[in-house]
Each structure stands twice: as structure tokens, then as C-alpha cells.
Amino acid sequence: DGSELKKLYDEDYQILNPETGESDNHLFLCFEIEDTGYFELELYTRGKNINVALMCPEGTQRDYLPLKESIPALASACGYEANRTIIEPLKRRRDLTNVFPKLNERRSGLNVSV
């Protein structure tokens, strides 16, 4: 029913700032686009501030640089302020356990493909 995953998320990845009561969140998405390659997108939020990192296939980063100009407007439309946007070539692939190491402590296996 998803309650275990929600509990894991609430306990380990949504951290409340004791001074402001705002939450810190971290989202990691990886995806492959046919004929283009493998991408990783990470979003970090603290309160209403957001940092975005897009790692794209080597040699394609210039194609995605215009997103650096678009992301602040997109964030603003959703009530966030974009502090930092990074668009770089991907140096090595990561999986969920690289990004969220505590998953290894609590789960014997987690691998989701869509």
C-alpha cells in the first residue's frame, strides 16, 4: 500500500528545519530517451528554494543549456525560487542506493522501472 515507502521517506528524506519548520526534500529521477541517451535529474528543495541539476549524455549539454533560463520561471510559477541550476554531462550512472544510501539499511531490494 506504499505506507512503508512513505514512512522511509518521511523519516529519512524529508528533514524539517528546526528554526523555520520548513522541509528539505531531495528528488532523483533517471531516464533514458531513445536515440538521445541516459539522463539524471536531481531536485533539492529547502522551504521554497530549489536547486536543480540535470546530467545529460556527453556532447548534448549545449542542447539543454536554454533550460537554465527557463527553470527559474517554471519554479516561480510553482511558488519556488530557483537558486542554482546545473546542466552538465553525466560522468557516471548512479542508482537510488548511490543517491539515498539509507535505502540499503532498510530494504533488501528496490528496483523500479517504468
Number of C-alpha atoms within 10 A of each C-alpha: 5 7 8 9 12 12 11 16 15 13 10 13 17 16 16 15 12 8 6 8 10 15 15 17 18 17 13 15 12 15 13 12 8 7 6 10 12 16 17 20 16 16 15 16 20 17 16 16 16 22 20 21 17 22 23 24 17 13 10 16 16 13 10 13 15 11 15 17 10 10 19 20 14 14 18 14 10 10 11 18 19 19 14 14 18 15 20 18 17 18 10 8 11 12 13 16 14 11 13 14 11 14 18 13 8 9 10 7 9 9 7 6 4 3
